[in-house]
C-alpha cells in the first residue's frame, strides 16, 4: 500500500525524508568511527568537550551543557560520569551556588579535543562539505535554520 494512502506525506516526500535520515545516520556513524580511531573519543565526548572549550573558563553547569547540545539531563549525567572517569573533564564546586557543580575541561580533555579537531574537520570536509555544490550548501543551511526555528517554536509552545 502506498504510504500516501495512510498519511499526508506522499511517496516522494517519504523518500526525501528517508534519504535524509539515512544520510545523517551514516555520516554520524562514520564521523564517530573516525573520532574513535584517530583521537580515542566518541562523538558524544567531542560534542561536550567542544562546548566546554568554547564556554567560559570557569566551566559550565551540566544543565547548560545539555541545553547546548540538546540532550536530556540523565544522558548528560551518564556521559559526564564516564568522561570524569577517563580524566577528560572534572566536576568542581560552583563558587556562587554550593548546591551545584561546574564541569571543566582537564588538561587531558583539552589535549584530546585539540588532537581531534583537525582530523574531525578534515573528515567533515571530505565526507560532507566537498560533496556539495555551493547552492546546495546554501539550501541546506537555509532549510536547517527554518526547521530548527519551527522546532524551537513548537518546544516553546509546550
C-alpha positions as CSV (number, residue, x, y, z in Angstrom):
1,X,0.0,0.0,0.0
2,X,1.5,3.4,-0.9
3,X,2.3,5.5,2.2
4,X,0.4,8.4,0.7
5,X,-2.9,6.4,1.3
6,X,-2.3,6.3,5.1
7,X,-0.5,9.7,5.7
8,X,-0.4,13.2,4.5
9,X,3.2,12.6,3.2
10,X,3.4,11.4,-0.4
11,X,5.9,8.8,-1.6
12,X,8.4,11.3,-2.9
13,X,8.4,13.2,0.4
14,X,8.9,9.9,2.3
15,X,11.8,9.1,0.0
16,X,13.3,12.6,0.7
17,X,12.9,12.2,4.4
18,X,14.2,8.6,4.4
19,X,17.2,9.6,2.3
20,X,18.0,12.5,4.6
21,X,17.6,10.3,7.8
22,X,19.8,7.6,6.4
23,X,22.5,10.1,5.2
24,X,22.5,11.7,8.6
25,X,22.8,8.4,10.5
26,X,25.6,7.0,8.1
27,X,27.5,10.3,8.3
28,X,27.3,10.4,12.1
29,X,28.4,6.8,12.3
30,X,31.4,7.4,10.1
31,X,32.4,10.6,11.9
32,X,32.1,8.7,15.2
33,X,34.2,5.8,13.9
34,X,36.9,8.2,12.7
35,X,36.9,10.1,16.0
36,X,37.3,6.8,17.9
37,X,40.1,5.7,15.6
38,X,42.0,9.0,15.3
39,X,41.5,10.5,18.8
40,X,40.2,7.8,21.0
41,X,37.0,9.8,21.8
42,X,33.4,9.4,20.8
43,X,31.1,11.9,19.0
44,X,29.4,12.4,22.4
45,X,32.7,13.1,24.1
46,X,33.6,15.5,21.3
47,X,30.4,17.5,21.5
48,X,30.7,18.0,25.2
49,X,34.4,18.8,25.1
50,X,33.8,21.3,22.3
51,X,31.1,23.2,24.2
52,X,33.4,23.3,27.3
53,X,36.3,24.6,25.1
54,X,34.0,27.3,23.7
55,X,32.5,28.2,27.1
56,X,33.7,30.3,29.9
57,X,36.9,29.4,31.7
58,X,35.1,28.6,35.0
59,X,33.2,25.8,33.1
60,X,29.5,25.1,32.6
61,X,26.8,23.6,34.6
62,X,25.7,20.2,33.5
63,X,22.2,21.5,32.6
64,X,23.7,24.3,30.5
65,X,25.8,21.7,28.6
66,X,22.7,19.6,28.0
67,X,20.9,22.6,26.6
68,X,23.7,23.5,24.3
69,X,23.8,20.0,22.7
70,X,20.1,19.1,23.0
71,X,20.4,16.3,25.5
72,X,18.3,15.3,28.4
73,X,19.7,15.7,31.9
74,X,20.1,11.9,32.5
75,X,22.1,11.4,29.3
76,X,24.4,14.3,30.1
77,X,24.9,13.0,33.6
78,X,25.8,9.5,32.5
79,X,28.2,10.8,29.8
80,X,29.9,13.2,32.2
81,X,30.4,10.4,34.7
82,X,32.2,8.3,32.0
83,X,34.3,11.3,31.0
84,X,35.2,12.2,34.6
85,X,36.3,8.5,35.0
86,X,38.6,8.9,31.9
87,X,40.0,12.2,33.1
88,X,38.6,14.3,30.2
89,X,36.5,16.6,32.5
90,X,36.1,17.2,36.2
91,X,33.4,18.4,38.4
92,X,34.2,21.4,40.6
93,X,32.1,23.2,43.2
94,X,30.2,26.2,42.0
95,X,31.5,29.4,43.7
96,X,28.1,31.1,43.6
97,X,25.9,28.1,44.5
98,X,27.0,25.5,46.9
99,X,24.3,23.1,45.6
100,X,25.6,23.0,42.1
101,X,28.7,21.9,40.3
102,X,30.5,23.1,37.2
103,X,32.1,20.9,34.6
104,X,35.5,22.0,33.4
105,X,38.0,20.6,30.9
106,X,41.0,18.8,32.3
107,X,44.4,19.1,30.6
108,X,43.9,15.7,29.1
109,X,40.4,16.6,27.9
110,X,41.8,19.8,26.2
111,X,44.6,17.7,24.6
112,X,42.1,15.1,23.4
113,X,39.8,17.7,21.9
114,X,42.6,19.7,20.2
115,X,44.1,16.4,18.8
116,X,40.6,15.5,17.4
117,X,39.6,18.9,16.0
118,X,41.9,18.9,12.9
119,X,41.1,15.4,11.9
120,X,37.4,15.8,12.6
121,X,37.2,19.0,10.5
122,X,39.1,17.2,7.7
123,X,36.5,14.3,7.8
124,X,33.6,16.7,7.8
125,X,35.1,18.4,4.7
126,X,35.8,15.1,3.0
127,X,32.6,13.3,3.8
128,X,30.1,16.2,3.5
129,X,31.2,19.6,2.5
130,X,33.3,18.7,-0.5
131,X,30.4,16.6,-1.9
132,X,28.1,19.6,-2.1
133,X,27.8,22.4,-4.6
134,X,27.7,26.0,-3.2
135,X,24.0,26.3,-4.0
136,X,23.3,23.0,-2.1
137,X,25.2,24.3,0.9
138,X,23.1,27.5,1.0
139,X,19.9,25.5,0.6
140,X,20.8,23.1,3.4
141,X,21.8,26.0,5.7
142,X,18.5,27.8,5.0
143,X,16.4,24.7,5.3
144,X,18.2,23.7,8.6
145,X,17.6,27.1,10.0
146,X,13.8,27.0,9.1
147,X,13.3,23.5,10.5
148,X,15.2,24.4,13.8
149,X,13.2,27.6,14.2
150,X,10.0,25.6,13.8
151,X,11.2,23.1,16.3
152,X,12.1,25.9,18.8
153,X,8.7,27.4,18.4
154,X,7.0,24.1,19.0
155,X,9.0,23.5,22.1
156,X,8.3,27.0,23.4
157,X,4.5,26.4,22.8
158,X,4.5,23.3,25.1
